[in-house]
Amino acid sequence: MSRILVTGAGGFVGAAVADLAARQGHQVTIMARNPASPRAVALSGRCAVAVADLSQDETVRAALAQARPDIVIHSAWEGVGGPTRAGNIQLDNIRTTVALLDAAIATGARRFIGIGSQAEYGRHDRRIDESAATEPFLLYGAAKLSAYHLTRQRAGEAGMGFAWLRLFSPYGPGDNPNWLIPSVAAQILAGRAPRTSAGTQKWDYLHITDCATGILAAAVTDNAHGVFNLSSGRAVSVRAIVEQIRDLACPTLELRFGDIPFGPNQIMHLEGDCGRLCAATGWTPRIAIEDGLVTVVDAMRLAA
């Protein structure tokens, strides 16, 4: 078992990874800016908590010096939604990611796992593997890509194991209520038909359970090195997703599509080939979207 430090454990993905790692017997430290956040509190019984803000380099270095992790999993990232995706906070994310890597090298960590994004690829409208051109059209994607290149180079110079996982659309119970699947589910459970686009775009959604197992598999597999797609490997139309949520939550509700026009940069086919990660680690996505949506609707019903 390894000593693992996870950043961003106050968020959806980071919390799932920290929880899984602790349950598998690893010695887990979560780095939290706010230890009173609900996810940090929930994890505190199984994980050590290092209170640190990634923007404060000395505090970060002290936290890593105390935890002395074998593996650092970097999930924290500011400005993942809304206007901040195009804001200067993305430039700060690059600096704090590199500073975290430097602190990990200084304290003897053997592996660094960065959580990237499908946004690094930009628009391809097809199934894509890791050889696809990286042409991000948002500062968010460009910042993730920049952080990848800088950390990969520094880790290589230091002889540190390094993996960068480009994540495709995680979902599941506890997700941000503003994202498509929980937002649509909440409206339909309330008996309201959501306003949607035509729904003809095809999207690759990865259940949070598969997401966490994939990240941890990459973290503990020493020969998993370089960039990997972390995806379900299957694209499903948004219309089919909305219709299935309706069938689960309120079967008699009449839906309408096309009230919201597509934006100028709408990607119509986003699908990640995850074969490289599967081959390197033995991981494979197991939860089909049809089964995953059941977990979302059931969890929201229980919480209501």
C-alpha positions in Angstrom: 0.0 0.0 0.0 1.1 3.6 -0.7 1.0 7.0 0.9 -1.2 9.0 -1.4 -1.9 12.7 -1.3 -5.0 14.0 -3.2 -5.7 17.6 -4.0 -9.2 18.8 -4.8 -10.9 16.3 -2.4 -13.5 18.9 -1.7 -14.7 18.4 -5.3 -16.6 15.6 -7.0 -13.7 13.7 -8.6 -11.1 14.3 -5.9 -13.4 13.1 -3.1 -14.3 9.9 -5.0 -10.6 9.1 -5.6 -9.6 9.8 -2.0 -12.5 7.7 -0.6 -11.7 4.8 -2.9 -7.9 4.9 -2.1 -8.6 4.9 1.6 -11.1 2.1 1.4 -8.5 0.0 -0.5 -6.1 0.4 2.4 -3.8 3.2 1.2 -2.6 5.9 3.6 -4.4 8.9 2.2 -3.9 12.6 2.9 -6.3 15.1 1.4 -5.2 18.7 0.9 -8.1 20.9 1.6 -8.4 24.7 1.6 -11.6 24.4 3.7 -11.5 21.4 6.0 -15.1 22.2 7.1 -16.4 21.5 3.6 -18.9 18.6 3.5 -16.7 16.3 1.5 -13.6 17.0 3.5 -15.5 16.3 6.7 -16.9 13.1 5.3 -13.4 11.9 4.4 -11.7 13.0 7.6 -12.6 9.8 9.4 -10.6 7.8 6.8 -8.0 10.3 5.6 -5.5 12.7 7.2 -6.4 16.3 6.3 -3.7 18.8 5.4 -5.1 22.3 5.4 -3.5 24.2 2.6 -4.3 26.6 -0.2 -2.5 25.7 -3.4 -1.8 29.4 -4.1 0.4 29.5 -0.9 3.6 27.7 -1.9 5.1 27.5 1.6 2.0 26.0 3.0 1.9 23.4 0.2 5.5 22.5 0.7 5.0 22.1 4.4 1.9 19.9 3.8 3.9 17.6 1.5 6.9 17.5 3.8 4.6 16.3 6.6 2.6 13.8 4.5 5.7 12.5 2.5 3.4 10.9 -0.2 4.6 8.2 -2.6 2.0 9.4 -5.0 0.4 12.8 -5.6 -3.0 12.9 -7.4 -3.8 16.4 -8.5 -7.5 16.9 -9.0 -7.9 20.5 -7.8 -8.6 23.2 -10.4 -10.2 26.6 -10.1 -12.7 27.8 -12.6 -14.1 24.6 -14.1 -17.5 26.1 -15.1 -19.1 29.4 -16.2 -17.3 32.5 -17.3 -14.2 31.6 -15.2 -13.3 29.0 -17.8 -12.1 31.9 -19.9 -10.7 33.9 -17.0 -7.2 34.7 -15.7 -7.7 32.2 -12.9 -6.7 29.6 -15.5 -3.2 31.1 -15.6 -3.0 30.8 -11.8 -3.9 27.1 -12.2 -0.8 26.5 -14.4 1.5 28.0 -11.8 0.0 26.2 -8.8 0.1 22.9 -10.6 3.8 23.3 -11.4 4.5 24.4 -7.8 2.8 21.3 -6.5 4.8 19.1 -8.7 8.0 20.8 -7.6 7.0 20.3 -3.9 6.3 16.6 -4.7 9.7 16.2 -6.3 11.4 17.9 -3.3 9.7 15.6 -0.8 10.6 12.4 -2.7 7.2 11.4 -4.3 7.7 8.7 -6.9 4.6 9.4 -9.0 2.5 12.4 -10.0 -1.0 12.0 -11.5 -2.5 15.1 -13.1 -6.2 15.3 -14.0 -6.5 16.9 -17.3 -9.5 17.4 -19.6 -11.0 16.4 -22.9 -11.0 20.2 -23.5 -7.3 20.0 -24.3 -8.2 18.4 -27.6 -10.6 21.1 -28.8 -13.1 20.2 -31.4 -12.8 17.0 -33.5 -16.4 15.7 -33.7 -15.2 12.1 -33.8 -13.8 9.3 -31.6 -10.4 10.5 -30.5 -7.3 8.8 -29.0 -4.3 10.4 -27.5 -2.6 11.0 -30.8 -5.3 13.6 -31.8 -4.2 17.1 -32.2 -4.6 19.4 -29.2 -6.3 22.6 -30.3 -8.3 23.9 -27.3 -10.6 26.8 -28.0 -11.1 27.8 -24.3 -8.5 29.2 -21.9 -9.5 26.3 -19.6 -8.4 23.7 -22.1 -5.3 25.7 -23.0 -4.3 26.0 -19.3 -4.8 22.2 -18.7 -2.6 21.5 -21.8 0.0 24.0 -20.6 0.1 22.4 -17.2 0.5 19.0 -18.8 3.5 20.0 -20.8 5.2 21.8 -18.0 4.7 19.1 -15.4 5.6 16.3 -17.8 8.9 18.0 -18.6 9.8 18.7 -15.0 8.8 15.2 -13.8 10.9 13.7 -16.6 13.9 15.7 -15.6 13.5 14.6 -12.0 13.0 10.9 -12.9 9.5 10.9 -11.4 6.7 8.6 -12.7 4.1 10.8 -14.4 0.6 10.2 -15.9 -1.9 12.8 -17.2 -5.5 11.7 -17.5 -7.7 13.6 -19.9 -11.1 13.2 -18.3 -14.3 13.0 -20.4 -17.5 14.2 -18.6 -17.8 12.5 -15.3 -21.2 12.1 -13.8 -23.0 10.4 -10.9 -24.6 10.9 -7.5 -23.3 14.1 -5.9 -22.3 15.8 -9.1 -22.5 19.6 -9.6 -26.3 20.3 -9.8 -25.7 22.8 -12.6 -24.3 20.2 -15.1 -26.6 18.6 -17.6 -27.5 15.2 -16.1 -28.3 16.4 -12.5 -30.0 19.5 -13.8 -32.3 17.6 -16.1 -33.0 14.9 -13.5 -33.9 17.6 -10.9 -36.4 19.2 -13.3 -38.0 16.0 -14.4 -38.3 14.7 -10.8 -40.2 17.9 -10.1 -42.5 17.2 -13.0 -41.1 19.9 -15.3 -39.9 19.4 -18.8 -36.4 20.8 -19.2 -35.5 23.3 -21.9 -33.0 21.6 -24.1 -31.2 21.7 -27.5 -32.2 19.3 -30.2 -30.1 16.8 -28.3 -28.5 15.4 -31.4 -25.0 15.9 -30.0 -23.3 12.6 -28.9 -21.3 12.7 -25.6 -19.0 10.4 -23.7 -20.1 10.2 -20.0 -18.0 8.3 -17.4 -19.7 7.3 -14.1 -17.9 8.6 -11.1 -17.2 5.1 -9.8 -15.4 4.2 -13.0 -13.6 7.6 -12.9 -12.2 7.0 -9.5 -11.1 3.4 -10.2 -9.4 4.6 -13.4 -7.5 7.3 -11.7 -6.4 5.1 -8.9 -5.3 2.4 -11.3 -3.1 4.9 -13.1 -1.7 6.1 -9.8 -0.6 2.7 -8.6 0.6 1.3 -11.9 4.3 2.3 -12.1 4.5 1.6 -15.8 1.5 3.8 -16.7 3.4 6.8 -18.0 2.3 9.7 -20.2 -1.1 10.9 -21.4 -4.2 8.8 -21.2 -7.9 9.3 -22.1 -10.1 8.6 -19.1 -13.5 8.0 -20.7 -16.2 5.4 -21.1 -15.3 4.8 -24.7 -18.9 5.2 -25.8 -20.8 8.2 -27.0 -24.6 8.5 -26.5 -26.9 11.3 -27.7 -28.0 13.9 -25.3 -31.6 13.3 -26.4 -31.3 9.6 -25.4 -29.9 10.6 -22.0 -32.8 13.0 -21.4 -35.4 10.5 -22.5 -34.0 7.8 -20.2 -34.0 10.2 -17.3 -37.6 10.9 -18.1 -38.4 7.2 -18.2 -36.8 6.7 -14.8 -38.1 9.8 -13.0 -41.5 10.7 -14.6 -42.5 8.4 -17.4 -45.7 10.3 -18.3 -43.9 13.6 -18.8 -44.0 15.0 -22.4 -40.6 16.2 -23.6 -39.7 18.8 -26.2 -36.4 19.3 -27.8 -34.9 22.3 -29.7 -35.8 25.2 -27.5 -32.1 26.1 -27.0 -30.0 26.7 -30.1 -26.5 25.2 -30.3 -23.7 27.6 -29.5 -21.0 28.5 -32.1 -18.5 26.1 -30.7 -20.8 23.2 -30.0 -19.1 19.9 -30.3 -21.4 17.4 -31.9 -19.5 14.2 -31.2 -17.2 13.9 -28.2 -15.9 10.3 -27.6 -12.7 9.2 -26.0 -10.8 6.0 -26.9 -9.7 4.7 -23.5 -7.9 1.7 -24.9 -4.4 3.0 -23.9 -5.3 3.3 -20.2 -7.0 -0.1 -20.2 -3.9 -1.7 -21.7 -1.5 0.0 -19.3 -3.4 -0.7 -16.1 -6.0 -3.4 -16.6 -8.8 -0.9 -15.8 -11.9 -0.9 -17.8 -15.1 1.1 -17.5 -17.9 -1.1 -16.2 -21.0 1.1 -15.6 -23.0 1.7 -18.8 -24.8 5.1 -19.0 -28.2 3.3 -18.8 -27.2 1.9 -15.4 -25.4 5.0 -14.2 -28.4 7.2 -14.7 -30.4 4.9 -12.4 -27.9 5.7 -9.6 -28.3 9.4 -10.2 -32.1 9.4 -10.2 -32.3 7.0 -7.1 -29.8 9.2 -5.2 -31.8 12.4 -6.0 -35.1 10.8 -4.9 -33.5 9.8 -1.6 -32.2 13.3 -1.0 -35.5 15.0 -1.8 
